[in-house]
Amino acid sequence: MKYSIFVPGRLCIIGEHSDWASNFDIYKGLAICATLDKGIYATFFKDNNIIISENNKIIINIEPNIINLKKYLSDDYLKYIVSSLIYMIENYNVLGINININKVTLPIKKGFASSTAIILTVIKSYNKTYNLDLKIEDEMRLALEIEKKIGSKLGMMDTICAMQKGTYLLNFKKNNIKINNIVVKNKFYFVFASLNSSKNTIGILNDLHNCYINNLDMQEFLGKENENYVNKAFLSLINGNANELGKIMNNYQKRFDEVMIKYSRYLKSPILHKLMNDKNLKIKSYGIKGVGSQGDGAVQILAKSLSDTLYIVNYLSKIYNIKADYCILGKQE
């Protein structure tokens, strides 16, 4: 039987990096994330071989053999798929599967958790095909374990891609996550876009991990200060106050820049800061900040209205040659 699946990307509204920082058990981590209607669309079914395709074009077709699969690990894109296949075969006594990735509407390597989304596509496909009875919490745990095997020092935040559409308050503590749905009052218009530049998530995480344990400023920012920002943002969402949320986003980004940029060259993000200082964007928005681990991967802009949203999307395309999209929080939640 053939099945269909959609795995969304996620937008971290505020609280990035506090997930992995909580693993040091100095402060708890808090973040607010929304799953997007952009992501990975795939179909899958049981097969004798392991067959991975993109738009029905086969890119892997081998016997379900770990030694053969390991040959693909050197490919920067395929390593996420292959690492997931290997993990499931080694740990769940599963074999062949046929996965066709029909469409990817999520920007890759830009801060929207695309790597975790593709890992979860494999996990969820095996879970359904082989009746593994894995709960969402199990899928999230496996995704984090696979990310770590690949070499990423991500925390639990990106595993929110296992969830369905919604806005969530995430509470992190030592590789554990508590998820609370946020009922968003009124509509919040978020424009998000890739910045057509490079982003080195692994480099950012390595740099920050290496200095976190001895850095009181970073600990304070990702701990107590972050908790204060997230709590205020939570109140803004449940009270429907977009203007206040925008101020919080701007203040958070200012502090992020003051505290964090100096510790990783990958966080300098000149394109992001150019947009943050664009007068026309400021007029049409309440707040502008980075996405995910930050850097020049992507930008998120809280627009003042739907018409301002459409203006910003067009403006980014016309002036910066940046293709943008948008989501509306509170519309269906």
LINRAZI-V11756 format. One record per backbone hydrogen bond with DSSP energy under -0.5 kcal/mol. NH is the residue of the N-H (numbers start at 1). CO is the residue of the C=O. If there is no record, write none. Layout:
# LINRAZI-V11756
nh={NH/NH}
co={CO/CO}
This chain:
# LINRAZI-V11756
nh={3/5/7/8/8/9/10/11/12/13/13/14/18/21/22/23/24/25/29/31/32/33/34/35/36/40/41/42/43/44/45/47/50/51/51/52/53/54/55/57/58/59/60/62/64/65/69/70/71/72/73/75/76/79/80/81/82/83/84/85/86/87/88/89/90/91/92/93/94/97/98/99/99/100/100/101/101/102/102/103/105/106/110/117/118/119/120/121/122/123/124/125/126/127/128/129/130/131/132/133/139/140/141/142/143/144/145/146/147/148/149/150/151/152/159/160/161/162/163/168/169/170/170/171/172/172/173/176/178/180/182/183/184/185/188/189/189/190/190/191/191/192/193/194/195/201/204/205/206/207/208/209/210/211/211/212/213/214/215/216/219/220/221/222/223/225/226/226/227/228/229/230/231/232/233/234/235/236/237/238/239/240/240/241/242/245/246/247/248/249/250/251/252/253/254/255/256/257/258/259/260/261/261/263/264/267/268/273/274/275/276/277/278/282/283/284/285/285/286/287/289/291/294/297/298/299/300/301/302/303/303/304/309/310/311/312/313/314/315/316/317/318/319/320/320/321/322/323/324/325/327/329/329/331}
co={44/42/40/6/161/38/112/34/10/11/32/32/15/17/18/20/21/22/172/170/14/168/11/166/9/7/103/5/100/3/98/96/62/49/97/60/99/57/101/54/56/52/52/50/48/63/65/66/68/69/70/72/74/75/77/77/78/79/80/81/82/83/84/85/86/87/88/89/88/49/45/51/97/43/98/53/99/41/100/41/39/39/107/113/114/115/116/117/118/119/120/121/122/123/124/125/126/128/127/127/135/136/137/138/139/140/141/142/143/144/145/146/147/147/156/157/158/159/160/33/180/31/168/178/29/170/176/173/171/169/167/181/182/237/329/187/303/188/327/189/301/325/299/323/297/199/200/201/202/203/204/205/206/207/208/208/209/211/212/214/215/216/217/218/219/220/220/221/223/224/225/226/227/228/229/230/231/232/233/234/235/236/237/236/240/241/242/243/244/245/246/247/248/249/250/251/252/253/254/255/256/256/257/260/261/264/265/269/270/271/272/273/275/278/279/280/281/282/302/302/300/298/291/295/295/193/289/191/287/189/301/284/305/306/307/308/309/310/311/312/313/314/315/315/316/317/316/321/322/192/190/188/327/328}
